[in-house]
Amino acid sequence: MGCGASSQKDAAGGGPRRRPGSVGDVVVFLPGLRVPRSVDLAQALGGRLDRSIVERLSALRARVVEMAMQESAAALKSKRRAAARHGSTTANLLQALEDYLPVLLGLVKEGSMLRHTVQFTWTNQEDNAEETAMADAWYEVLSVLHLMAMVCFLQANTLLLPRSFGDGYAPRVSEESRRATVDVFLKAAGYLDCAIRHVLPQIPPELRRQLPVDLAEGNLKALSLQALGQGVDKQLGLAIDSPKATLAVKRRLACEMVKYWQQVQESIPDLPGSDGWGKKHRLFVKWKYVEAKAAAYYFHGLILDEGNTEKSHGMAIAALQASEEFLKESKRVSEAFHATPPTSRSPTPFGTAKYLFDKIPKDASSKVRINQDLYTQQKVVGTPPPLPDFALALTPEDYDLPSLDPLWNKEDRRQ
């Protein structure tokens, strides 16, 4: 039992680990894909386990290895992949992982003597060590759940890339895709929440300290919160497009988004920035946190401006000016994020981002001008008022580890 790191190897074996020069269009950031290395399960488990289970386990894991390697290799290509093709491959990989997990869990069932029999190896993305190996099947379960969540992030990114509908209009992201993405984010958060609550506690503290930063508890929590924050972002975009949604509803969603991204910043561990992934990850979190603040102060300012006092109008101006400054900062951080290797591109803004770009500069300047004419001829400068504190509404989708594959019942009877 233990953990070891090797260097200068990639997921396919041999040669330095390849790092993508570009990851194409990014709406949803994920820190690369952790990819499993091939393992000779027949040699490790032969004679200890019924051959049918060993063969089933080997076939399912080999399928996951092959599909994960293909998905990881696709990330090395700078050209945008066709959304339909990419959506199908990620769905197939997620299904492969879901098929593998019930059989894998037999190695860690209560009373099993097989938990530490196999040395499982995965390549890392954000960690300085290029790969991590552990003779603990719970490490394999943890890695599988993390990969399932990252596949959901890939699916969400694909859904949020503008596409042409052949109706003569410019490419766009449909309302249907945006609604579907919220469910995908909640599913990803559910996998990560399960990993934190049910799998990490099974790994002894000394081994938990040797986990790669990709699987550190803080990183898993930050990624789960990121999923929820981006889910609220899509809800806000849908509310902006809905004539029935009130300013109060939009402000609440924007303020909740700020809290999610603030919690992401508080949870995320100290990521190494030597290879770009860590630096890019931190920049993404900062970008989205600042963008959320721009939205929250904007809608808060509009509501304050509905008051009938000089004080309320003054606070409204301060909030709108803060919104404009946060929007400018978010543009700067966004540019830095996309320029950081592996480089990426930002698709045409839509939803919340497009609305903010269109409305904040215009509304902030007009409100300042109108209120200055009403109350004073001097420039209004004030500290932005505090944002309202709302309870967070979005929570991870409930997910529990699946039941054991029926093959293990046959094994128990045999023994």
Phi, psi and omega in degrees: 000137177162187184223134177218148180243138174247169182230162176058041174226149176246180185296333182275348179092130177084134177083165180295152176295127180282138177245132181294138175282329180213148178243019174072211183280129183236119169250322179244119181272135167226140185282066180069179177246125170286130186240133179286145172268154179296142179227138178275087182291329180297319180290319184287326187251351182303132180086345180255347189212148179305138186300326181296323179289318179299317180294318179296314180298317181296317182294317181294319181290322178298324177295317179297315180302312182297313184289323179293322178295320178296318180293320179293321179295325179297331180290344179281350182266134186279338182284146178294132177277152178297131186299320182296317181293315183292322179298322180289322181290321178293322177297320179293320178295318179298320178295320179298319179293320178294327177288325184286322189300314181298329178282318179302321185297343176298334180287342183242010180295158183302131179087356182288140176261010188257358187303320186255021185278327186251134175270105181269134184234133177227145173280146179256160179247308184272341183280150177296322175291137185281337176208158179229132179240135178219135175271064180209117183294337176294330175296322177294317178299315179300316180294323179295315179297320178299316180294322177300319179293319181293327175296322175298320177299319177299316179299317180296318179298319179296317180297331185263010174272128180303140177220159182275140179253007177067025181251011179089350178269164179295155177306144183207169175258120185287158175299323179300317179294320181294320178294318180297326182295325178303316179295322179295319178298317180295325177294315179300315179298325179295316177300315182292321178297320177297319179299318182290316188277324190246339185254311180307318180297342180282342182268127182303148183306321182294327178279328178299327179290342180262000177296147175295157183299335176305325185253008177300146184304319180298322180290319178298318179293319180297320180292322177296316178294324176301317179300317180292320178298319179286332174296318177294323177304315179293322177297319179296318178300320178292322178294321178300323181280348184266124178293344182274342183282128182276166175301322181298319178296315180296319179296317180301313180298317181296319179292323175297321180299319178301316182294319178300312183289330174296319178293326175300312180300323182285334185269327190296134180286175177286106185270134175295139184250013186292328185255004177099322184301313182297314179297318181296320180298312180298320179294323179297315180298316179296317180303309184290328177295314180292320178297321177297321177297321178300316180294315184295315180292330178296307182290327176296319179297320179296321179290319178298326182291345178283350176290165185248019181242158177298324180297314181295321179291324177295317178294325178298316180298316180299320179294317181291324177293321176298319178302316181295321179292318178295324179296317178298319179294321181297324177296318180296316181291323177300315179297319178295320178300309184292333181278343182283130179297142352291128185297158181214171178239151176258121177295170178305129182303144176213171175061227184302312184300313181298317180299316181295316179299323182282322193263319189300307182301318182291312183290322181298314182292320182291320179294319178299315182295315181296315183287328175295322178295326182285318192246328185200154176264002180263156180297132180274122177230128180205161176286133181298139181292156178295148177281148175298150181255110180251148174292144181283129186266322183282134176228157180302147174296137179299126177217128176242153177301140184290164175292157179297147174299140180304338178304326181290335175295321177295321179296318179297320180292324180296318182288000000 
